[in-house]
Amino acid sequence: MNPAMPKRFNVAGPCMPDRHYMLPAIDRLPEAGRLAEQGDYFVVHAARQSGKTTLLQALADGINAAGQHYALYCSLETMQGFEDADRGMERILALLRAALELNPIPELNRIKLEIGNEDAVTVLRLALSRLCSVLPHPLVLFFDEADCLSGQALITFLRQLRDGYVNRSLAPFPWSIALVGMRDIRDFKAKARPESEAPGSASPFNIVTKTLTLGNFTREQVAALYRQHTENTGQVFEPEATERAWYWSEGQPWLANALARQVVEDDLAGDVSLPVTGEHIDSAAGTLMRRRDTHIDSLLDRLKEQRVRRVIEPMLTGAENKVSLLHDDTRFCLDLGLVKADDAGMLRPANPLYREVIVRALTYDIQAMLPVNLINR
């Protein structure tokens, strides 16, 4: 990295250690590494732009560096819309081939994923078995954005992973697999159960050892992130600035980075001689609300969905909002990171900044439906 180019607060894509301020990704969810080493199959879920991909890439790098296992990262983000089993398996195999080619480990990137004339219900299992059979070390496989899968493609995918897992003593198969996305394993089970299947039937992915949640930054972690900028540039975040950033974001990683980036790069125009104050952070919060960057806009777009409005609107109008945290609508909003629940089971917006933009968006929708003469009174 050019020493004249300081690191930046990241608001787009996974963090890169040589370009971005970042907290040690593995330290945020150390249990994920332990489960991978132990040979478990597990799920990691978190809200959008919480650091999932950064975590997976750090885990893969660490596992490969240790030399006892191989780790392969494969994103399924482009699987959206591939519901047919045949087309879905073809696409997943293409993504695995690409992941192998991009992997920095020579033993992995020179392998050509072999497939025969198998049909959709066996081709993935057999391809992974052949891959593992030629590797001198066990394989850990991270499937990112796994909740993009749906329909028969999801069902076939999960059943082949399960089949390979339970027959590992008979044929080589990945040592550990993690499915990662916004949704919990409960949602994978619900999406993967055909309508004709009885509720009591076994899940096609009932081999998961544990479901892990990647949480927000703590107050101390937000302060540690900002201290990296101070150490790199000399620009000080006053204590009140860090407190206001915590207030607005409650540790949501994208918001914590976006608030700081707005101040140091735009509002203060890169002048590192000026300290960052609480007023600067409050002003940056207002800018983010008005500008509605992609992160915020994508969350607000969810307000168009009835299952989201059923949760959000009563919460904001003061209606009774003590609901079952197992209700599908509630779980969906929790997984999206839109809401939080307190110890009494009462819901609230996940942070004050989300609350403000949600209220503004819903108020605008209501005003848009009113006759002009009522608005102008």
MARKOL-873691 format. One record per atom (N, C-alpha, C): residue in one letter; x, y, z. Coordinates in steps of 0.02 Angstrom, whole numbers, plus 50000, padded with zeros to 5 digits. Each point is the difference from the previous one (the first is absolute). Example, Ala and Ser with C-alpha at 12.3 -4.5 7.8 and 13.67 -1.06 7.14 Angstrom:
2
A506604971650390 A499555005950000 A500455006050000 S499825005349964 S500425005950003 S499615005550037 
//
This chain:
377
M500424994050000 M499585006050000 M500445006250000 N499805005049961 N500375006349997 N499955003650067 P500565001550034 P499965003150066 P499675006949998 A499985003149941 A499675006549994 A499244999349997 M499764993949993 M499284998849994 M499754996850065 P499705003850044 P499764997050063 P499434995249988 K499914995650047 K499434995449996 K499355003950004 R499454996649982 R499355003249998 R499494995950039 F499475003350020 F499434996550030 F499604996949942 N499894993550005 N499714996349944 N499235000050003 V499695001649943 V499264999849996 V499774996049940 A500454996249968 A499804996249941 A500424993749995 G499664994250006 G500354993749992 G500404997950060 P500334994249995 P500404997650056 P500605004450014 C500225000050062 C500585004050020 C500654996849975 M500475004249981 M500674997849981 M500495002950050 P500394995850034 P500435002450054 P500495005549980 D500225000049936 D500495005049980 D499675006549976 R499335000149996 R499665005949974 R499505003050049 H499764996050047 H499445002250042 H500174999450074 Y499705004550039 Y499994999050072 Y499524994250014 M500224995450042 M499574994350015 M500204996750065 L499514997150033 L500134996150059 L500204992949979 P500404996550040 P500184993149982 P499374995949990 A499884997949938 A499364996949982 A499884993550040 I500524995950007 I499914993650033 I499825001050074 D500265005450030 D499855001350071 D499265001450011 R499645002249948 R499295001550008 R499584993850006 L500244994349976 L499624993750004 L500494994250003 P500384999450054 P500524994950004 P499734992949997 E499374999150020 E499724993250000 E499954997149929 A499945004349949 A499954997549932 A500644996249981 G500575002650018 G500624996649985 G500064993350036 R499774999850063 R500034993850038 R499544994749969 L499415001949979 L499544995249969 L500294997349935 A500315004349961 A500314997749938 A500564995050013 E500425001550049 E500564995550016 E499754993350027 Q499425000150035 Q499734993950029 Q499624995749950 G499905002549939 G499654996149950 G499255000550004 D499755005550027 D499285000950007 D499715003549938 Y499364998849988 Y499615003749951 Y499585005050039 F500015006349979 F499685005250040 F499755005749956 V499625004550032 V499715005849966 V500245006350034 V500165005149961 V500165006750027 V499515004849967 H499655003950041 H499555004949970 H500085006750035 A499865005349962 A500055006850026 A499655004649951 A499855006050023 A499675004949957 A500465002149944 R499725003449951 R500375002249942 R500575004750020 Q500574999249967 Q500595004150011 Q500215000450074 S500044994050029 S500234999450069 S500714997250003 G500284998049943 G500684997450000 G500054992649988 K499474996849974 K500004992849990 K500544997849951 T500035003449942 T500494998049950 T500715001350024 T500115005650033 T500665001450029 T500204994450048 L499534997850041 L500144994550048 L500194993749963 L499614998149949 L500134993749965 L500675000149965 Q500175005649969 Q500645000349965 Q500584999850049 A499915003050058 A500524999750052 A500074992850026 L499444996750011 L500014993050023 L500354995649948 A499835000949936 A500314995949948 A500755001349997 D500215006350005 D500715001649999 D500364996750059 G499695000450059 G500314997250059 G500064992449996 I499484996849976 I500014992749994 I500534997849950 N500035003349943 N500494998249949 N500715001350024 A500095005450038 A500675001550026 A500234994950051 A499534997250039 A500184995150051 A500254993549969 G499764998349941 G500264994349963 G499724993250018 Q499524999750047 Q499714993550019 Q499374998449959 H499685005049974 H499404999349959 H500055004749941 Y499604998849950 Y499905004849946 Y499335003450011 A499975006449984 A499375003750005 A499825003049933 L499374999449981 L499765002649936 L499395004450013 Y500045006249976 Y499455004850006 Y499625000249934 C499344999250003 C499595000049940 C499375004150013 S499905005449962 S499405004150008 S499454997549954 L499394999450027 L499414997949962 L499545005949985 E500275006050002 E499595006049992 E499645000049933 T500324997449948 T499695000249933 T499504994349990 M499854996250053 M499514994649995 M499285002450003 Q499905006450014 Q499335002850004 Q499634998649934 G499424996650006 G499604998749941 G500114993249968 F500534996450021 F500134993349973 F499644994950044 E499364999249990 E499604995650043 E499974992949973 D500084999149936 D499984993349970 D500624996050021 A499914993650016 A500544996050026 A500564999149950 D499844998649936 D500524998949950 D500415006349988 R499675005649989 R500365006249987 R500355002350064 G499694998850057 G500305002050063 G500654996350014 M500014993449991 M500614996150012 M500545001949950 E499805001249937 E500495002149950 E500335006650020 R499605004650026 R500265006450020 R500464999450061 I499804996050050 I500414999150060 I500674997049982 L500014995149956 L500634996949979 L500455005149964 A499695004449960 A500395005249967 A500305004850051 L499635001650053 L500255004450051 L500574996750040 L499944993550012 L500534996350034 L500634999849958 R499934999149934 R500585000049956 R500365006850004 A499605005349997 A500295006750004 A500355001250067 A499694997550054 A500315000850066 A500664996350005 L500044994149970 L500634996349999 L500545003849961 E499825002749943 E500485003749959 E500275006150035 L499595003250041 L500205006150035 L500354998750065 N499984993850025 N500304998550064 N500775000649995 P500325003250050 P500735000949996 P500414993850012 I499694994750024 I500374993850015 I500084995949936 P500624998649979 P500114996449936 P499654993349997 E499994996450057 E499674993449999 E499265000549984 L499705005950010 L499305001049985 L499895003149931 N500385005249984 N499855003749939 N500204996449936 R500384994650006 R500174996249940 R499534994049988 I499524999150046 I499534994449994 I499435001949954 K499824995649955 K499415000749959 K499444995750030 L499465003350018 L499464996450033 L499694995149950 E500044993750017 E499784994849954 E499264998550009 I499654999549944 I499304997950000 I499904995049944 G499554995350011 G499854995149949 G499325001349970 N499644994849987 N499325000549972 N499474999450053 E500175001650063 E499534999250054 E499425004849993 D499444998250029 D499425004549999 D500065005050057 A499525004650002 A500045005650047 A500014997950073 V499704994350016 V499934998150070 V500634996950029 T500514998749958 T500624997050025 T500625003749977 V499955004449951 V500605002849968 V500435004050048 L499705003950044 L500395004150046 L500364995650051 R499644995250028 R500314995550049 R500604996349970 L499914997449940 L500544996349969 L500595004549981 A499855006149977 A500545004649983 A500415001850061 L499665001450056 L500375001650062 L500384994050025 S499734994149993 S500354993950021 S500634999049960 R499965001049934 R500604999349958 R500525005350018 L499775006150013 L500465005350019 L500384998150064 C499634997850050 C500324998350064 C500464993949994 S499864995649953 S500404993949993 S500715001549974 V500105005749968 V500675001649972 V500385005050044 L499705002250055 L500335004850043 L500364996450057 P500625002050015 P500364996850055 P499765002150070 H499625005650004 H499735002350064 H499245000649995 P499664999650057 P499265000850000 P499805006949976 L499415000449970 L499755006249970 L499475003250044 V500075006550013 V499495004150034 V499695004449946 L499344999849994 L499665003549946 L499525005150028 F500095006449981 F499565005450022 F499565002149942 F499344999050007 F499525002449950 F499705006550024 D500235005549972 D499745006650017 D499365001449961 E499565004350028 E499375001949968 E499584993749984 A500024995150045 A499654993749987 A499255001049999 D499745005350033 D499285000950000 D499745003049935 C500445000849950 C499765001849933 C499694994049965 L500154994050025 L499714993949971 L499264999450018 S499624997249954 S499284998950013 S499754994549955 G499384998050013 G499674995149957 G500354993250001 Q499934996449945 Q500294993349995 Q500775000350001 A500295005549978 A500735000650003 A500234999750073 L499655003550045 L500184999850070 L499904993050029 I499444996949986 I499864993350026 I500534995149978 T500165000149936 T500504995449973 T500695001350029 F500175006350006 F500645002050029 F500084997450071 L499515001250043 L500044998050070 L500004992450007 R499604996649960 R499974992750007 R500654996749978 Q500345002849950 Q500644997149980 Q500545001350052 L499985005850032 L500485001250055 L499874995250057 R499374998950016 R499844995450054 R500214992949983 D499864997949938 D500184993349978 D500764999050004 G500385004949977 G500724999550003 G500264999850071 Y499685003950044 Y500215000350070 Y499904993350035 V499414997049993 V499864993950037 V500384994049972 N500275000649940 N500374994449970 N500755001549995 R500245004550043 R500715001949997 R500464994250016 S499764995050035 S500424994250015 S500094995549939 L499565000949950 L500024995849941 L500325003549940 A499935006549996 A500275003849943 A500245006850025 P500555002549973 P500265006650022 P499485005549989 F500005004750047 F499545005749996 F500295005650043 P499785006349988 P500295005550040 P499974998750075 W500555001750033 W500074999150072 W499505004450038 S499925006049976 S499545004750032 S499695004449946 I499355001650009 I499665004549955 I499625005150041 A500055006449981 A499615005350031 A499555003249948 L499375000750017 L499525003849959 L499925006850032 V500115005249961 V500035006750028 V499535004649962 G499635004250037 G499555004849969 G499635004050053 M499465003249980 M499615003950048 M499544995650042 R499794994349971 R499484996050033 R500284994350042 D499614998150050 D500184994650046 D499854993349967 I500264994650030 I499884993349973 I499264998350000 R499635002850046 R499274998850002 R499685001949934 D500265005449968 D499725002249937 D500214995649943 F500614997150003 F500214995249950 F499534993950003 K499844997850060 K499564994250007 K499315001549971 A499745005950015 A499335001749976 A499985000549925 K500515003249970 K500025000849927 K500124993349965 A500334995450034 A500194993849967 A499494994450008 R499455001350037 R499504994750010 R499475000549946 P499944995149956 P499475000249950 P499325000450032 E499515002749965 E499335000850029 E499694993450019 S500194994749965 S499714993450014 S500334996550058 E500555002850025 E500374996650054 E499685001550067 A499944994950041 A499695000850065 A500455004350044 P499705004150045 P500395004450043 P500514996250042 G499854993850017 G500454996250042 G500564996649962 S500025000549934 S500514996749961 S500695002950014 A500524996049990 A500675002350014 A500205005549952 S500355005050027 S500255005449958 S500554997349954 P500055002549938 P500544998049957 P500685002650023 F500005004150051 F500645002550026 F499994999950076 N499814994250028 N499974999450073 N500664997750030 I500545001549965 I500674998050023 I500385005950029 V499675005750006 V500335006050027 V500144999250074 T500625001150019 T500194999650070 T499775006250038 K500065005949968 K499865006150036 K499855005649950 T499595004850022 T499885006149963 T500325005750037 L500425003849966 L500355005650031 L499755006549972 T499985005150042 T499795006749978 T500595004750005 L500155003449945 L500535005150001 L499675006650021 G500175002350059 G499665005850028 G500335006549980 N499715005550025 N500275006749988 N500635001150040 F500355005549985 F500565002150041 F499755002050070 T500424999150049 T499875002850066 T500215007350001 R499835003650053 R500215006950006 R500775000550000 E500324995250034 E500735000050003 E500304998549931 Q499674995949960 Q500264998549933 Q499935005949953 V499465003850007 V499935006149960 V500575004850017 A500145000850064 A500555004350020 A500674997549974 A500104993350001 A500634997149975 A500075001249925 L499444999549964 L500025001349928 L500225007149985 Y499715004750038 Y500175007149989 Y500715001550022 R500254996550050 R500695001250022 R500504998149945 Q499824995249958 Q500444998249945 Q500115006049954 H499475003849988 H500075005949958 H500445005250035 T499915000850065 T500415004750037 T500744998149997 E500144993550009 E500694997749998 E500305000749931 N499584999549949 N500255000249931 N500105007249975 T499585004650024 T500015006849973 T500135005450052 G499914998450064 G500055005050052 G499355003650014 Q499494998949959 Q499355003450011 Q499634996750058 V499785004150047 V499704997550062 V499244999849994 F499724994450023 F499284999750011 F499885001750074 E499695005750013 E499855001750069 E499544994950031 P500044998950066 P499574995050032 P499265000849983 E499765006349996 E499305001049983 E499844997749929 A500495000449955 A499894997749932 A499894992549998 T500414996450037 T499924992750003 T499334998250032 E499805003750052 E499364998650033 E499425001349953 R500035005449961 R499465001549954 R499974994849943 A500594997749979 A500014994849949 A499684993650027 W500144998550063 W499694994150031 W499255001050007 Y499795006050019 Y499295001550007 Y499634998849934 W500255002849946 W499654999549937 W500024993049970 S500554996550009 S500094993649966 S499864993950043 E500085000750066 E499994994450047 E500464994449975 G500545002049969 G500524995249979 G499884996649933 Q499475001949964 Q499914997049933 Q500625001849958 P500374994949976 P500655001449970 P499995004949941 W499514999449955 W500005004649943 W499885007250025 L499535000950046 L499865006750025 L500595002950037 A500344996050041 A500585002650037 A500545002449952 N500104996449946 N500495002149950 N499765005949959 A499364999949981 A499735005349957 A499995006850035 L499845000050065 L500005006350037 L500705003150002 A500494995850015 A500695002550004 A500255002249931 R499854996149950 R500235001849933 R499705006549976 Q499365001050014 Q499675006349979 Q500355006050031 V500194999450063 V500315005650034 V500715001249975 V500424994850002 V500715001249987 V500155001349926 E499604997049954 E500155000949929 E499605005649968 D499385001050021 D499585004949967 D499915006450042 D499744999250061 D499855006050039 D500625003950019 L500544996550017 L500635003350018 L500495000049942 A499794997449943 A500395000249938 A500714997350008 G500074994950041 G500654996950008 G500505003950042 D499795005350033 D500455004050042 D500094996650067 V500544996250007 V500094995950060 V500235004250060 S500125006449990 S500185004350057 S499405001950042 L499404998949972 L499385001750036 L499744993950038 P499835000750064 P499724994350037 P499284998649978 V499804993750007 V499314998149986 V499595000750064 T499475004049997 T499595001450059 T499334996449997 G499645000250055 G499344997250001 G499535003449951 E500085006649992 E499595003749952 E500134997749929 H500624998349985 H500164997549933 H499634993449988 I500004995650049 I499674993549991 I499255000949992 D499705004550040 D499285001249993 D499835002749931 S500425004449975 S499905002749933 S500064994549947 A500494995650009 A500094994449953 A499394995350001 A499714998950059 A499414995850005 A499435003149959 G499915006650005 G499495003349961 G500134999349925 T500635000449980 T500174999249929 T499834993049976 L500174994950039 L499844993249980 L499254998949993 M499625003050046 M499274999449996 M499735003049936 R500245006049983 R499755003449941 R500244996649935 R500624997850001 R500294997449939 R499764993049984 R499854996250052 R499754993249991 R500454995949955 D500614998850024 D500474995949962 D499724992949990 T500344996249959 T499734993449980 T499824995750060 H500425000150051 H499864995950060 H499325001750030 I499895006450011 I499375002350030 I499424999149952 D500115001649937 D499474999549951 D499764992849991 S500474995350003 S499804993049993 S499594997650059 L500165002650060 L499594998250058 L499305003149995 L499985006349979 L499355003349995 L499574996849945 D500334997249950 D499634996749947 D499604994150028 R500254997350056 R499644994450031 R499325002250029 L499935006650012 L499375002450028 L499414998949952 K500154998649937 K499484998649952 K499704993150010 E500354995750037 E499774993250011 E499514999950059 Q499444996749990 Q499484999850051 Q500244996850065 R500424994849995 R500234996750062 R500445004650041 V500345004849968 V500405004950036 V499555005450030 R499535002449961 R499555005350024 R499584997550059 R499834993649999 R499604997250056 R500385000550066 V500665000049997 V500405000550060 V500175007350016 I500195003849949 I500265006850010 I499455004950019 E499434999949966 E499495005250010 E499725000050071 P499804994250028 P499765000250070 P500535002450049 M500624998349986 M500555002050044 M500075007650001 L499915003349943 L500105007249996 L499385004050022 T499424997049996 T499395003650018 T499834999450074 G500404996050036 G499884999350071 G499514994550017 A499794996249950 A499554994350013 A500394994550037 E499644995650029 E500324994550036 E500444996149952 N500634999450017 N500464996749954 N500404994550034 K499734997350053 K500324994250031 K499784993849961 V500454997349962 V499844994549955 V500464994250013 S499814994349974 S500424994150005 S500615000949956 L500594999050029 L500615000749961 L500084994249951 L499564995050005 L500034994449953 L499535001049941 H499605005350001 H499565001449944 H500415001549938 D499794997349943 D500405000649939 D500135007349981 D499485004350005 D500095007049983 D500515003350046 T499964998550064 T500465003050048 T500714997649988 R500084993549990 R500674997349987 R500305003049937 F499585001049950 F500245003049938 F500285007050012 C499645004150037 C500225006850014 C500615000150045 L500044995350047 L500594999550042 L500614998149959 D499924995249955 D500564997749959 D500235005549952 L499535004149977 L500195005649956 L500385005450038 G499964999850066 G500325005250040 G499595006350005 L499364999749984 L499575005950004 L499775001450071 V499914994850040 V499725000850067 V500424996250050 K499895001750063 K500284996450057 K499444998550049 A500124995250044 A499524998450052 A500335000850068 D499645003050047 D500275000550067 D499844993750040 D500205000050064 D499914994050041 D499274998150010 A499565005049993 A499284998750009 A499664997949935 G500394999549946 G499724998049937 G499705005649960 M500115006250022 M499745005849963 M500495001949945 L499735001649942 L500425001749942 L500125007549996 R500575001749971 R500165006949985 R500475000149940 P500065005749966 P500485000449945 P500704998350024 A500414997249956 A500654997550020 A500475005450024 N499905006149979 N500415005650023 N499645006549985 P500195005550032 P499655006449989 P500025002449928 L500544998749964 L500035002449931 L499494996349957 Y499954993450008 Y499494996249964 Y499305002550018 R499905001450065 R499345002450021 R499815006449963 E500475004649996 E499855006449967 E499844999149927 V500404996049964 V499884999349928 V499364996049987 I499854995250044 I499384996149991 I499395004550011 V500025004050053 V499445004650014 V499915004849942 R500555002749975 R499955004849944 R499714996649938 A500224993849987 A499764996549941 A499264998550006 L499784997650058 L499294998450008 L499585006350000 T500255005450031 T499635006349999 T499925002649929 Y500534999449961 Y499975002349930 Y499484995949962 D499984993450012 D499514995849966 D499295002250017 I499885001650064 I499335002250021 I499825006649968 Q500495004750000 Q499875006549970 Q499864999449925 A500344995449968 A499914999249928 A499304997649982 M499684996850049 M499324997449986 M499465005050019 L500195005650034 L499505004950020 L499855004949943 P499385002549996 P499855005349952 P500425006150013 V500195003649948 V500435005950006 V499715005250046 N499335001049998 N499705005350041 N500074998550075 L500044993550018 L500104998250071 L500715001450022 I500484998649956 I500715001050018 I500145007550010 N499685004349960 N500155007150000 N499615003950052 R499574996850038 R499605003750049 R500455002550056 
//
